[in-house]
Each structure stands twice: as structure tokens, then as C-alpha cells.
């Protein structure tokens, strides 16, 4: 016959239950449950005794069962199509830290295919992973074009989309940020502002391009043909080679800072000085922007604020048991550095 010591040693291999802990600690199962749930009604000496028994047996409380009992998993799911972009990573970081401050965890689920099937599959998977609500970081026109619909009844906040009539959306004020960039160049005296835009399928890219065009039109200035990039420095470099040879090009608004970096390289190779020959404004205010040569004038996006507002909005939905459509816009600020100046007379 095995002695009690051997039984305890083998207990971790036999799916230790709350009853095993109660027997070893010499308390009731209700007391063990109170300790597992962090109840203040348990005396400290009893709590320490129960925790010691849990550790000896290798017992781990069933958090899923407790969550079902209280009706909350205290977990937010995050669905995203990309982890490579600065905005997504900064927003995700802010979501994780702010959720933790509210005693919530996050479960991340990248979606490789931005399609209806991909989205539906992600939400199904989120259901299996037991989350209370979902934050979807959408950087393409899926929701706007109605090719993707989110499952009904799911509490969700969407980042970077134009679906405020259906969902709670949080985003940078893309239009105002682009307007500030273009207006800054016009105020310096430039007669035209060229634009290197991001991909057409990007909501942010199209919002910035539309504001660039509208600002020039409102000022009675010519609207040059847009040049497309793919957010990369290489695509900015290719655009810069073209613009350096464009007669009368004295100012460029790049849709992000990485493309602006490529533009700077191309202008330098073509013998164009920034800002003496061409002024340049970017968008994002990446950490390295102040170390570009010259330091880059750009539009600052407050990704930390975006992430925190996503969490606040989703927690509000959980508290009120509602889903509130609408758009929360986070202001963008123009940061003026040394890459812009008055045009040559």
C-alpha cells in the first residue's frame, strides 16, 4: 500500500481537484474556493495554509469555470491583419498595457487573409478562446465596402476604418492631420504640393490623399497627379527619383515617414537639397524622424491614446451591455522640424 506521502507526490499527475486540496489543508472546499478567488473573508493563516497545499499538490484553479460562473473572462481579443506596421504595433502595445491596468488580459489573433472567411474564422476562434469582446485593427477597406460584416451581437471596437454607422470606431483624425501638413507647405509659400500616397486599399492612405486634394482645391492651387507607394522606404525612393526631375516641384507631402526617408535619399542622389530645393513633410512621427537628415517635419499620431480609447470604449460596452456605433477621432499634431522652408525666390 502506498503511503500518504507517495499519494501526494503522484497527485499532480491525476488532475488534482479542489477536494484534494481541501483534504490536505484540512479545510472545506468552500474555503479553498474563496482562497482561489482572492476573497478577503479568509484569515491570513488559513490562506497561507491552503496556498501551501495548492503548491504541494500542483493544483491550479479552473479560471474558465470561474469565468463562466461570474459571466466574464476579463479577456479582450485583438484581431489584426498585420504586425509589421508601426501604427499596429504601437496601438497593440497601448491596448495591452491599458487593458492590464484595468485587470484585463488580451488574446492576439493575426489574420493572414483579409476576407469575409478570414474575419468570420477569427471571430469563431475568438469564441473558442473565451473572450469578452474584440478589438479589430482593420487597415483596409473591408468594412467600408461591406464585403466583410462582423458577427451580430459581438461587442467590438474597430481601429482605422470608416464604419462608424455600424461599429464603434477609434482612429487618428487622418483628414485633419493631412490638412495640417499641406496647409503648412502652402503657408510657407509653395504654389503646389505633390503627394506620395500609400496603397489604394488602405483606408488611412485614401483619407490622407483626399484631404491633400481638398486642401489644395480650397486654396485654389493646382492638384498634381498622385504618386503611389506601398509604405516602404524603397517605394519612396522610386517616387523621389521621379519627383526630383519634375519641373516646379518644390514641396512634397509623403503619406508616411518611411516613404519620406526614401524620398530624402533619392533627392540627395539627384542633387536636390532639402529643404532648400524641395520641402518635405511626412506622416506618423516615427521615433527616428528627428534623426533624419534633415530632421523631418511630420504629422504625429498618438497611438497610445488610440489604444487606450479602444480599451475604454470596449469596457464601456461591457459595463452597459450595449454596442455603440460612432467614431472617436484622436487629434493629430504637426511637428515642424528642418525639412520644410520657404521656396526659393
Secondary structure, 3 states (H helix, E strand, C coil): CCCHHHHHHHHHHHCCCHHHHHHHHCCCHHHHHHHHCCCCCCCHHHHHHHHHHHHHHCCCCCHHHHHHHHCCCCEEEEEECCCCCHHHHHHHHHHHHHHHHCCCEEEEEECCCCCHHHHHHHHHHHHHCCCCEEEEECCECCCCCCCCCCCCCCCEEEECCCCCCCCEEEEECHHHHHHHHHHHHHHCCCCCCEEEECCCCEHHHHHHHHHHHHHHHHCCCCCCCCEECCCCHHHHHHHHHHHHCCCCCCEEEECCHHHHHHHHHHHHHCCCCCCCCCEEEEEECCCCHHHCCCCCEEEECCHHHHHHHHHHHHHHHHHHCCCCCEEEEECCEEECCCCCCCCCC
